[in-house]
Amino acid sequence: MAEFLTGFKRTDMCGTLRAKDAGRVVTVMGFVQKYRNLGALIFIDLRDRTGIVQLAIKNTDPFYEKAASIRNEYVVAARGTVAPREGTNANASMDTGEIEILVSEIRILSEAAVTPFFITDNCNANETLRLTYRYLDLRRPFLQKLLMLRDKATRAARNYLAENGFLEIETPMLGKSTPEGARDYLVPSRIRQGAFYALPQSPQLYKQLLMIAGMDRYYQVARCFRDEDLRANRQPEFTQIDIEMSFVDSEEDVMEIAEGLIKRVFFECKGINFTEKFRRMTYQEAMRRFGSDKPDTRFGLELNDLSDALGKCGFAPFSDAVNAGGGIGCITYPSGAAKFTRKDADFFSEFVKDYGAKGVFSAYLKEDAAPAFFKHLTDAEITALMGVAGAQTGDAVFIIADKKKENVLNALGALRLHLAKKTGLIDESKYDILWVKDFPLFEYNEEDKRYYAMHHPFTSPKNEDLQFIKTDPGRVRAKAYDLVINGQEAGGGSIRIHSGEVQRLMFEALGMSEEDIKARFGFFIEAFRYGTPPHGGLAFGLDRLVMLLSGDDNIKDVIAFPKVQNASCLMTGAPDFVEEKQLNELGLKT
Amino acid sequence: MAEFLTGFKRTDMCGTLRAKDAGRVVTVMGFVQKYRNLGALIFIDLRDRTGIVQLAIKNTDPFYEKAASIRNEYVVAARGTVAPREGTNANASMDTGEIEILVSEIRILSEAAVTPFFITDNCNANETLRLTYRYLDLRRPFLQKLLMLRDKATRAARNYLAENGFLEIETPMLGKSTPEGARDYLVPSRIRQGAFYALPQSPQLYKQLLMIAGMDRYYQVARCFRDEDLRANRQPEFTQIDIEMSFVDSEEDVMEIAEGLIKRVFFECKGINFTEKFRRMTYQEAMRRFGSDKPDTRFGLELNDLSDALGKCGFAPFSDAVNAGGGIGCITYPSGAAKFTRKDADFFSEFVKDYGAKGVFSAYLKEDAAPAFFKHLTDAEITALMGVAGAQTGDAVFIIADKKKENVLNALGALRLHLAKKTGLIDESKYDILWVKDFPLFEYNEEDKRYYAMHHPFTSPKNEDLQFIKTDPGRVRAKAYDLVINGQEAGGGSIRIHSGEVQRLMFEALGMSEEDIKARFGFFIEAFRYGTPPHGGLAFGLDRLVMLLSGDDNIKDVIAFPKVQNASCLMTGAPDFVEEKQLNELGLKT
């Protein structure tokens, strides 16, 4: 039968006791990690979120029988004297290994059945089982440390923002559906049957309205929702550190504040002190050199443009691409000729198809045999290729040609990353942080034959590009910026449109009718009429930021109760069927 | 046309400039509160969230024409020199009244149409108009200060909790519907059509599972949802400071931590230093003396029990009530005989009907005429009444008799509050804080003929009362506690059941079938099997806490974007009708 705590008060956490505590009478509480009954002595490893400490019980102790009944994961409170463990008894692999607690009183607070998997970091239970028993999975030190890291990172961010005059302001979860891009999660209204709230994809409109309201600087650690088919490392609900500030109209104003936040978080969580300003790179440069708007610059393998060198050559796949307005590009892998095989080349050709390209010409520059397609090129063309590619004998050159330039860049960018990961070119001990800016304001969608906002429809065009918004939207650059850490987008934002007139031009460029604008954003356009400070902001993805801080690459690990691929929770069974009565009250039929 | 900020950087907030800043060149930015054009001089009052500062522009300034075009609520940036305002020019009613800014450059960042109401604290626009233009309403200093207070209170609470070892852990918004009490907001699943998530009424289950997971101490500033018909000062979404801790099994363990939090918040937000321990009062005592489980003890008018004194008297309304197992109670209002009228007495009788009583016997103890019903009482009974009531000639005694004791207490409690408010007995400058504890575990519902959990079904019974849970549930007291501030429930919580066995007894006492328990709480009961630390916690209502700190009594004022009575948002129009396509994707019909 479980015992009560009466008279017991915890004095120390298990993992914090050290040799200097020897002689102290302490009370610790936790879960039993393991027990060893040596007859004359029982040793119990007691675990809390700070670590593990060893309890020692002698067979002369009056509570020996009770102690002998203790099993793994029992919840136990123990009082005793900290004693040094001498010589070979010390355990150097444990932080508390220099001491143990000689128990004078022990209580069993809760018994425990045998757990479906053993609570340890090198647990080999499958993810489904671990997520079904998430409360047991979370007992593993690895996950506990991640949640503690998350708490710490959030706290560092909050403190920084408060010191910089940002107010934490909560915005509604039950909002209005204004779908543009992702799908909204809807919430049926009972009082107004047939009508729905939407859960926010981000607090974008509200935070801009707070600027119009004169709140000046806002932040929120905001839960956001997207009803999308989940890819790896996506969750239906996610958290962002959401920031907005007034009286800024240049990107640098926001980037400076945001950069300070990231530096603070890295310093407090990792002890890393970034003293220099993060690099700035334009979208154009990022795409040209790395084939990505979130380049990982911890390694080389930069892209080269072969369009001029080979555009007029006699090899149809190359010349046709350039003639159709596309391009030719390559990556040179130094000393790659002997590293990669024919089979690799086949794989690369398959691999790039996901990125819009049709294949890769893998040129292994061997002493003895030229790549097959070289026979279609003149000597001058081969020389030009080698020059642009910076290649020499022994290297591998991977060439992609396509009738669309962006396919060349995207595919080479993806191939570049793949090659680096596969061949271990990335120094994982390094943090590589940079800003990407000057994004295009619009993306053209071939299928819909219309422009979409690359970030969102509230992003301000660059002052000097506003003139093209009606005549040549593709040319307009945005006052937008992304922070890229180790090739991942950690956050992004923009200076916002703060003129109702420009906002209307933007909606029109996106093909929205007057009626549409009014129905969906009427209240927002109206707000701009009454004096709107220039403003901008950004949002960091907290889940991803914690992953980057931890070096872990599974988003589920940094979320206490994550959902799986089909957006369900294996522990609770949500979503689930509800009582008929509940649906009737909502006037809903499924 | 709007101008850009290029070259301008804010140096100071408007409301912070003082005489000591004279001579400094500053740049300020804000909204125009008002302007006065005196011909030779233009004065502009510029407002940001910190206050107002006066700008002065001379007709010899090259930008005089531009300045003359400025109207209310224009957004303006100005650079200039801080100059003292001498003698009668100083404005003692403004914090910045000793200085003004002699403008050397001014920019109009945004023009503004005439606002639908004037931006001032003594704005007389109706609430509907103000909520429709909430972003303008929020420009009023009164509301800005409330949101700043909310930020400050939240920050104080977070810092306190972090210092005490609590981790901020986020729990899901998309959860499982387990309705017990209030109605859930549902979120249809697209992937599993016909199934629903529920938005949390509180993170109760998750936070307990975090204790089972060994996270030890948790907190969250958590958004919660209840789909109830809104009464005054209720919102469909609200925020609580949600706390849970392990290794506690006595109420005092949690109350001590929670009390420290409230003290910290009051100190940081109001400069009030509560040095003494908050009073503890049992539920029994609170009901008996004040007729309320959230007694306002800033004034007297305590309840007296007349059941013994008058239970056997010849006045049927009294004796019948006692004979039927009910009671008779009273409040004595000193010197009330001349204060209240016959009409008041009629009103009181009506008033108490909402609280289950049938009426009030208002006994005005006048020199010249005894209350009518005294003729049914013997002299001894009258003497006894006066004795128990502590009444003397000149007082008013308000008596309620009912066949249910709780009706007597509830009605007298409500009447007591009403009398105090109406006659100004409450010292509003005072904070009156106390704990109410030892609540009954269950409430019996006459209509459903079953017991309900008074707090929630996870509340632990008192150790000594557990034995009655099957035989006499009404007698079982809970390890529950509420913090009451000025007669309002600021927060409440309990020690939780930490044994699966007891939890099952509890569900059974609530009339849940084995099947029901399994379908709704199966995963939760299962979790208890693997070792559960004793744990407990509480939640403070953040919205109400901020109201109490501010002295304001409208919950909408402390929420950035509140909803109105029918749970709609007047600004955005949410909830709203959505596209057919969205419903089709969810497999829903309305």
Interface residues (C-beta under 8 A of the other chain):
Chain A: A2 F4 L5 T6 R10 M29 G30 F31 V32 R47 D48 R49 E73 Y74 V75 A77 L109 S110 E111 A112 A113 T115 Y133 R134 Y135 L136 D137 L138 R139 Q144 L147 M148 R150 D151 T154 R155 R158 A162 L167 E168 I169 E170 T171 P172 M173 L174 G175 K176 S177 P179 R183 D184 Y185 L186 V187 P188 S189 R190 I191 R192 Q193 G194 A195 F196 Y197 A198 L199 L205 Y206 L209 L210 I212 A213 G214 M215 D216 R223 F225 D227 D229 P236 E237 T239 S246 F247 V248 D249 S250 N463 H498 S499 F523 A527 R529 Y530 G531 T532 P533 P534 I559 A560 F561 K563 N566 A567 S568 C569 M571 T572 G573 A574 P575 D576 F577 V578 E579 Q582 E585 L586 G587 L588 K589 T590
Chain B: A2 F4 L5 T6 R10 M29 G30 F31 V32 R47 D48 R49 E73 Y74 V75 A77 L109 S110 E111 A112 A113 T115 Y133 R134 Y135 L136 D137 L138 R139 Q144 L147 M148 R150 D151 T154 R155 R158 A162 L167 E168 I169 E170 T171 P172 M173 L174 G175 K176 S177 P179 R183 D184 Y185 L186 V187 P188 S189 R190 I191 R192 Q193 G194 A195 F196 Y197 A198 L199 L205 Y206 L209 L210 I212 A213 G214 M215 D216 R223 F225 D227 D229 P236 E237 T239 S246 F247 V248 D249 S250 N463 H498 S499 F523 A527 R529 Y530 G531 T532 P533 P534 I559 A560 F561 K563 N566 A567 S568 C569 M571 T572 G573 A574 P575 D576 F577 V578 E579 Q582 E585 L586 G587 L588 K589 T590
